[in-house]
Amino acid sequence: MNLLALRKPQPPLTSSLSPSFAPAKILPLLCRGIREVLLLACLIGTQARSAEFALQTIYKFFPASSVGVFPAAWLAAGKDGNFYGTTIGYSTGGEYHYGTVFKITSAGVLTNLFSFNGTNGWYPGGLTLGKDGCFYGVTANGGSDFPTGDYNGTVFKITTNGVLTPLISLSGPNGYSPFAPLLQGRDGLFYGIARQGGGYGFGTVFKITTNGAMTVLLSFNGTNGANPTLSGLTEGSDGNLYGTAAYGGSNFYGAFTGLGTVFELTTNGILTSPVIFNGANGSNPWSGLALGTDQTFYGTTRSGGDFGLGTVFMMTMDGALKTLLSFDGTNGARPAGGVTQGRDGNLYGLTASRIVGTNWTYGTVFRATTNGVLTTLAYLDGTNGRNPVARLILSHDGNLYGAMADEQKNYSLDGSAGSIFRLVEPPNIISITSTNASVTLTWNSFTNGIYRIEYASALGAPNWTALTPDIKAITLSSSLTISLGNTTERYWRVILLP
């Protein structure tokens, strides 16, 4: 343990500490304030770099609940500061067991907005916030011919108070079984991908107006890709659409075969020669692409790479692809949901599995730099999540949020059927200032995060005293000025509460 002594009137102490990750959520930065004469900061060394973030579950779905089960698609952030998502519906949950749309606050208060009944959709995918303030989404099954026809899926609009309007029921020739979120382009139209159907049966790229007029832009033929799985579209700075197909390309000989592709498509349906995965550079990209601040695309493949267990890759706007890292099993395997760029510029994602010895376990949460340095942030153990497939989203509060559901629709070890979670940066005390009668602590925080300030007279004290009340943060930085009274020495710590 290092002690840094600062004598007045030098500037406030600033620390770049990365606290340890513990079952109690956070091991915080400790500081000791000595009136008038000296400020001492105690910097706790890290046990592992995974200590830098806490995986914080804010809601769990259970089979007996009426709000649905298995939130398999990524969340969407609303203008009201809340998050909106869907559950796919699977034998239980929701009014009709065909899936739901829900709203959840960052504090974990969930409201069921809508239950699908089959005719208006079944097995909903991710949502997209439209420019009109409504959310737009797809269902992989259901539709106007449910339950007697093919019920190939739907596209719908829903308001933030749960009023749903079906826009179109898919027919097969225009694609069917869409799941990935739609993209609203600069032109105001929505663009999406269907996993199957179209001219060759291997899926389509389509566009649709806000009143339900649909146009097929591309039918996958196997050579240019086939059967996109969770892939949504990303709009590049050139205005074109970029996406992935999980199959097709190399070694394609029929549905759900081949190693996958990355494609570029204009908004009027002109396809650029796709990037073909060959196994060595990855294979079977389930998810779409993330456009980084450097105008480079980033993504993951489900398999392939040096160990056959998946990769993180980058691709320039002109189609040059580079593998950043290969998962080896011990650090994760089979990433399905792609990556999201955090506010620090790094890439964050989840792997659906991990290998421990000879056993397949429940996956990981990871961070990767844009030059391929991997850090495991959390190991999933079946209670804090298992085998996730959805992408993280970066929230307005600076944290990463996600929905966690097992890809095989298995229940977690505690009986839950999925969860909503956030990846939280622990509180670092970033400055300490002292006067004759008080000390002011300032730490990084996030909106609506609940923090507790505790103190003790000695660093090794078995019991710490909490100041009351706890502090609810309203910005990305929080401060508290504390009267010292006649205290001559005191240690301080800031704890993020669950």
C-alpha positions in Angstrom: 0.0 0.0 0.0 1.3 3.4 -1.0 0.8 6.6 1.0 1.1 9.9 -0.7 1.5 12.9 1.5 0.5 16.4 0.3 1.1 19.5 2.3 -1.0 22.6 1.9 -1.5 24.6 -0.2 -0.7 22.2 -3.0 -3.5 21.2 -5.5 -6.0 18.5 -4.7 -4.9 14.9 -4.9 -6.0 13.1 -8.1 -5.9 9.3 -8.3 -6.2 7.0 -11.3 -6.9 4.0 -9.0 -8.6 1.0 -10.4 -10.3 -0.7 -7.4 -10.6 -4.4 -6.9 -13.8 -6.3 -7.9 -15.3 -8.1 -5.0 -18.6 -9.9 -4.3 -19.7 -6.8 -2.3 -19.6 -5.0 -5.7 -16.8 -2.5 -5.1 -13.6 -2.3 -3.0 -13.3 1.5 -3.0 -10.6 4.1 -2.8 -9.8 5.0 0.8 -8.6 8.4 1.9 -7.6 9.9 5.2 -8.1 13.5 6.0 -6.0 15.2 8.7 -7.2 18.6 9.6 -5.1 21.6 8.5 -1.8 19.9 8.2 -1.8 16.9 5.9 -3.9 14.9 3.4 -3.0 11.3 2.9 -4.4 9.0 0.2 -4.3 5.3 0.5 -4.2 3.7 -2.9 -5.4 0.0 -3.0 -3.5 -2.1 -5.5 -5.6 -4.1 -7.9 -5.9 -7.9 -7.8 -6.8 -8.1 -11.5 -7.8 -5.9 -14.3 -11.2 -7.4 -14.2 -11.6 -5.3 -11.0 -12.2 -2.2 -13.1 -15.9 -2.8 -13.7 -18.8 -4.3 -11.8 -21.5 -6.3 -13.5 -24.6 -5.1 -11.8 -27.9 -6.9 -12.3 -30.8 -4.5 -12.0 -33.7 -6.8 -12.9 -34.4 -10.5 -13.3 -37.2 -12.2 -15.2 -38.9 -15.2 -13.7 -41.3 -17.7 -15.4 -44.3 -16.9 -13.2 -44.1 -13.2 -14.1 -46.6 -11.5 -16.4 -43.9 -9.4 -18.0 -42.4 -12.1 -20.1 -39.2 -14.2 -20.2 -35.9 -14.3 -22.1 -34.9 -10.8 -23.2 -32.8 -11.9 -26.1 -32.5 -8.7 -28.1 -30.5 -5.6 -27.2 -32.1 -2.7 -25.4 -33.0 0.7 -26.9 -32.5 4.0 -25.0 -35.5 6.3 -24.9 -35.5 10.1 -24.9 -37.1 9.9 -21.4 -34.0 8.3 -19.9 -35.6 4.9 -19.7 -34.7 1.7 -21.6 -37.1 -0.3 -23.9 -36.8 -3.9 -24.8 -38.6 -7.1 -25.6 -38.9 -10.6 -24.3 -39.3 -13.4 -26.9 -42.0 -15.4 -25.1 -41.4 -19.1 -24.6 -44.0 -21.3 -23.0 -44.6 -18.8 -20.2 -44.5 -15.1 -19.5 -46.6 -12.4 -21.0 -50.3 -12.4 -21.4 -50.3 -14.8 -24.3 -46.8 -16.3 -24.1 -45.8 -14.8 -27.5 -43.5 -12.1 -26.2 -43.7 -8.6 -24.7 -42.5 -5.1 -25.0 -41.3 -3.5 -21.7 -39.9 -0.3 -20.3 -37.3 -0.3 -17.5 -35.7 2.5 -15.5 -32.0 2.6 -14.7 -33.1 1.8 -11.1 -34.6 -1.4 -12.3 -38.3 -0.5 -12.2 -39.9 -2.5 -15.0 -43.3 -1.9 -16.7 -44.8 -4.3 -19.2 -46.1 -2.2 -22.1 -47.5 -4.7 -24.5 -48.1 -8.5 -24.9 -48.1 -10.0 -28.4 -51.0 -12.3 -29.3 -49.6 -14.0 -32.4 -51.7 -12.1 -35.0 -49.8 -8.9 -34.3 -46.5 -10.8 -33.9 -44.7 -13.4 -32.0 -41.0 -13.7 -30.8 -40.1 -10.0 -31.0 -36.6 -8.8 -31.8 -34.9 -5.5 -30.8 -36.4 -2.0 -30.9 -35.2 1.1 -32.6 -36.1 4.6 -31.5 -37.6 6.6 -34.5 -37.2 10.2 -35.1 -40.9 10.6 -34.3 -40.4 9.4 -30.7 -42.0 6.0 -31.3 -40.2 2.7 -31.3 -40.0 0.4 -34.4 -39.4 -3.3 -34.3 -39.8 -6.7 -35.8 -41.1 -10.1 -34.8 -39.6 -13.3 -36.1 -43.0 -15.1 -36.2 -46.6 -14.3 -36.2 -48.6 -12.0 -38.4 -52.0 -11.5 -39.9 -52.3 -15.2 -41.0 -51.6 -16.6 -37.5 -52.2 -19.3 -36.6 -53.3 -21.1 -39.8 -50.8 -19.7 -42.3 -47.0 -19.4 -42.5 -46.9 -16.5 -40.0 -43.5 -15.3 -41.2 -43.1 -12.3 -38.9 -44.1 -8.7 -38.8 -42.8 -5.1 -38.6 -44.5 -2.9 -36.0 -44.5 0.5 -34.4 -45.2 1.1 -30.7 -45.5 4.2 -28.6 -43.8 4.7 -25.3 -47.1 4.1 -23.5 -47.7 0.8 -25.3 -50.0 1.5 -28.2 -48.8 -0.9 -31.0 -49.5 -0.5 -34.7 -48.7 -3.4 -37.0 -47.1 -2.1 -40.2 -46.8 -5.2 -42.3 -46.9 -9.0 -42.1 -44.1 -10.6 -44.1 -45.0 -13.0 -46.8 -41.8 -15.0 -47.6 -40.9 -13.4 -51.0 -40.0 -10.2 -49.1 -38.2 -12.3 -46.4 -39.3 -13.8 -43.2 -38.1 -14.4 -39.6 -36.5 -11.0 -39.0 -35.0 -10.5 -35.5 -32.3 -7.8 -35.5 -33.3 -4.2 -34.8 -34.2 -1.9 -37.7 -32.0 1.0 -38.8 -33.5 4.4 -39.5 -31.5 6.0 -42.3 -30.8 9.6 -42.9 -33.7 9.5 -45.4 -36.1 8.7 -42.6 -36.8 5.2 -43.9 -36.2 2.0 -41.9 -33.9 -0.7 -43.1 -33.9 -4.3 -41.9 -32.7 -7.8 -42.5 -34.8 -11.0 -42.7 -33.1 -14.3 -41.9 -34.8 -16.4 -44.5 -37.0 -16.0 -47.6 -36.5 -13.8 -50.5 -35.7 -14.8 -54.1 -33.4 -17.6 -53.1 -34.7 -18.5 -49.6 -31.6 -17.3 -47.8 -32.8 -14.0 -46.5 -33.3 -10.4 -47.6 -32.4 -6.8 -46.9 -35.5 -4.5 -47.1 -36.6 -1.0 -46.5 -40.0 0.1 -45.2 -41.7 3.4 -44.7 -43.4 4.5 -41.5 -46.8 3.5 -43.0 -45.7 0.0 -44.0 -44.7 0.2 -47.6 -41.9 -2.4 -48.1 -39.3 -2.8 -50.8 -36.8 -5.6 -51.0 -33.3 -4.3 -51.7 -31.4 -7.5 -51.8 -32.0 -11.3 -51.8 -29.1 -13.2 -50.5 -28.0 -15.9 -52.9 -25.4 -17.8 -50.9 -22.4 -16.4 -52.7 -22.9 -12.9 -51.3 -24.1 -14.3 -48.0 -26.9 -16.3 -46.5 -29.2 -16.5 -43.4 -28.1 -13.5 -41.4 -28.8 -14.3 -37.7 -28.7 -11.4 -35.3 -27.3 -8.9 -37.8 -28.7 -5.5 -38.1 -27.5 -2.8 -40.5 -25.1 0.1 -39.8 -25.1 3.3 -41.8 -21.6 4.4 -42.8 -20.4 7.9 -43.2 -20.8 7.4 -46.9 -24.5 6.8 -46.5 -24.3 3.2 -47.5 -25.6 0.2 -45.5 -23.2 -2.3 -43.9 -24.0 -5.6 -42.4 -23.0 -9.2 -42.0 -24.5 -12.6 -43.1 -23.8 -15.4 -40.7 -23.5 -18.0 -43.6 -22.8 -18.1 -47.3 -19.6 -17.1 -49.0 -16.9 -19.7 -48.6 -18.0 -23.4 -48.5 -21.6 -22.6 -49.2 -23.8 -25.4 -50.5 -27.2 -24.7 -49.0 -29.1 -23.1 -46.2 -27.1 -22.4 -43.0 -23.8 -23.4 -44.6 -20.8 -21.4 -45.5 -18.5 -19.2 -43.4 -20.2 -15.8 -43.7 -19.7 -12.4 -45.3 -19.6 -8.7 -44.7 -21.5 -6.7 -47.3 -22.0 -3.1 -48.4 -25.3 -2.0 -50.0 -26.5 1.3 -51.3 -30.0 2.5 -50.2 -31.3 1.7 -53.7 -30.0 -1.9 -53.6 -26.6 -1.9 -55.3 -24.3 -4.5 -53.7 -20.5 -4.0 -53.4 -18.4 -7.2 -53.6 -18.7 -8.7 -50.1 -15.8 -9.5 -47.7 -15.7 -13.3 -47.4 -14.7 -15.0 -44.2 -12.3 -18.0 -44.7 -12.0 -19.4 -41.2 -8.6 -18.1 -40.5 -9.9 -14.6 -40.3 -13.1 -15.7 -38.5 -16.3 -17.3 -39.6 -20.0 -17.1 -39.0 -20.6 -13.5 -37.8 -23.9 -13.6 -36.0 -24.0 -9.9 -35.2 -23.8 -6.7 -37.1 -21.1 -4.0 -37.2 -20.4 -1.1 -34.9 -19.1 2.1 -36.5 -16.3 3.5 -34.3 -15.4 7.1 -33.8 -12.5 6.5 -36.2 -15.0 5.6 -38.9 -13.8 2.0 -38.8 -16.3 -0.9 -38.5 -15.9 -3.4 -35.6 -17.5 -6.7 -35.2 -17.2 -10.3 -33.9 -17.4 -13.7 -35.5 -19.0 -16.7 -33.8 -16.2 -19.1 -34.7 -13.0 -19.3 -36.7 -9.7 -17.5 -35.9 -6.6 -19.0 -34.3 -8.6 -21.3 -32.0 -11.8 -21.8 -33.9 -13.8 -20.1 -31.1 -14.4 -16.6 -32.6 -12.8 -13.3 -33.2 -13.0 -9.6 -32.9 -12.3 -7.9 -36.2 -12.1 -4.4 -37.7 -13.0 -3.4 -41.3 -12.2 -0.1 -43.0 -14.7 1.6 -45.2 -13.1 0.3 -48.3 -13.5 -3.4 -47.2 -10.0 -4.2 -45.7 -10.6 -6.6 -42.9 -8.2 -7.3 -40.0 -8.5 -9.7 -37.1 -7.8 -7.9 -33.8 -7.9 -11.0 -31.5 -9.0 -14.6 -31.4 -10.7 -16.1 -28.4 -9.0 -19.1 -26.9 -11.8 -20.5 -24.7 -10.2 -19.5 -21.4 -10.9 -15.8 -22.1 -14.3 -16.6 -23.7 -15.7 -18.3 -26.8 -18.5 -17.9 -29.4 -19.3 -14.2 -29.2 -22.7 -13.6 -30.6 -23.7 -10.0 -30.0 -21.0 -8.0 -31.5 -19.2 -5.1 -29.8 -20.1 -1.6 -28.6 -17.7 1.3 -28.3 -17.6 2.8 -24.8 -17.0 6.4 -23.9 -13.3 5.6 -23.4 -13.0 4.5 -27.0 -12.6 0.8 -26.2 -14.8 -2.0 -27.4 -17.1 -3.9 -25.1 -19.0 -7.2 -25.6 -20.0 -10.6 -24.3 -19.1 -14.1 -25.2 -21.7 -16.8 -25.1 -19.4 -19.4 -23.6 -16.1 -20.0 -21.8 -14.0 -23.1 -21.4 -12.7 -24.0 -17.9 -10.6 -27.1 -18.1 -12.7 -29.4 -20.3 -16.0 -27.8 -19.3 -18.0 -25.3 -21.2 -19.3 -22.6 -18.9 -21.5 -19.5 -19.2 -19.5 -16.8 -20.9 -17.7 -13.6 -20.2 -18.0 -9.8 -20.4 -14.9 -8.4 -22.1 -13.2 -5.2 -23.2 -10.9 -4.9 -26.2 -8.8 -2.0 -27.3 -9.0 -1.1 -31.0 -5.5 -2.6 -31.4 -6.6 -5.9 -30.0 -5.7 -6.1 -26.3 -8.3 -8.1 -24.5 -9.4 -7.8 -20.9 -12.0 -10.0 -19.2 -14.2 -7.8 -17.0 -16.5 -10.5 -15.6 -17.1 -14.2 -15.7 -20.7 -15.4 -15.9 -21.5 -18.1 -13.4 -25.1 -18.9 -14.2 -26.6 -16.6 -11.6 -25.3 -13.3 -12.9 -26.1 -14.4 -16.5 -25.5 -17.3 -18.8 -24.7 -17.7 -22.5 -25.8 -14.2 -23.7 -26.4 -13.2 -27.3 -27.5 -9.5 -27.2 -25.3 -6.5 -27.8 -24.5 -3.9 -25.1 -25.7 -0.3 -25.5 -24.0 2.9 -24.3 -26.4 4.9 -22.1 -26.6 8.6 -21.6 -25.3 8.0 -18.0 -22.0 6.7 -19.4 -22.6 3.1 -18.4 -23.1 0.1 -20.7 -26.5 -1.7 -20.4 -27.6 -5.0 -21.7 -30.2 -7.8 -21.7 -29.1 -11.3 -20.9 -30.9 -14.4 -22.0 -29.5 -17.8 -22.6 -29.2 -18.5 -26.3 -30.8 -21.9 -25.9 -33.6 -20.5 -23.7 -32.4 -22.3 -20.6 -33.2 -20.9 -17.1 -30.3 -19.6 -15.0 -29.2 -21.4 -11.9 -31.5 -19.4 -9.7 -34.5 -20.1 -11.8 -34.6 -16.8 -13.6 -35.2 -16.5 -17.3 -32.9 -13.6 -18.2 -31.9 -10.3 -16.7 -31.2 -6.7 -17.4 -27.8 -5.5 -16.3 -25.3 -2.7 -16.5 -21.5 -2.6 -16.6 -20.5 0.0 -14.0 -17.2 1.7 -13.5 -16.5 1.7 -9.7 -16.2 5.0 -7.9 -12.7 6.5 -7.9 -12.2 9.5 -5.6 -10.7 11.9 -8.2 -10.0 14.9 -5.8 -9.8 15.7 -2.1 -9.8 19.2 -0.8 -9.5 20.2 2.9 -10.3 23.3 4.9 -9.9 24.0 8.6 -13.2 22.3 9.4 -14.2 20.1 6.5 -13.1 17.8 3.7 -14.6 17.6 0.2 -14.6 14.3 -1.6 -15.3 14.2 -5.4 -15.7 10.9 -7.3 -16.8 9.7 -10.7 -20.5 8.6 -10.7 -23.4 8.0 -13.0 -26.9 9.4 -13.1 -29.2 7.6 -10.6 -26.3 5.7 -9.1 -26.6 5.3 -5.3 -23.4 5.9 -3.3 -22.6 5.5 0.3 -19.8 7.4 2.1 -18.2 5.5 5.0 -15.4 6.4 7.4 -13.2 4.8 10.1 -10.5 6.0 12.4 -8.1 3.4 11.2 -7.5 1.7 7.9 -7.8 -1.7 9.4 -10.9 -1.0 11.5 -13.4 -3.9 11.4 -16.4 -1.6 11.3 -17.0 1.5 9.2 -19.6 4.2 9.9 -21.8 5.2 7.1 -22.9 8.8 6.5 -26.6 9.2 6.0 -28.5 9.6 3.8 -27.0 7.7 0.8 -26.3 10.0 -2.2 -28.1 9.6 -5.5 -25.9 11.0 -8.3 -27.4 13.3 -10.9 -24.3 13.8 -13.0 -21.1 12.0 -14.1 -19.2 13.5 -11.1 -20.4 13.8 -7.5 -19.1 15.7 -4.5 -19.7 15.8 -0.8 -18.4 18.2 1.8 -18.1 16.7 5.2 -17.6 18.6 8.5 -14.7 17.2 10.5 -15.6 18.7 13.8 -12.8 17.9 16.3 -11.6 14.9 14.3 -7.9 14.8 13.8 -7.7 11.7 11.5 -10.2 9.8 9.5 -10.3 7.3 6.6 -12.9 7.7 3.9 -14.3 5.4 1.2 -17.0 5.6 -1.4 -19.1 2.6 -2.2 -21.5 2.0 -5.1 -24.6 0.3 -3.8 -26.3 -2.6 -5.7 
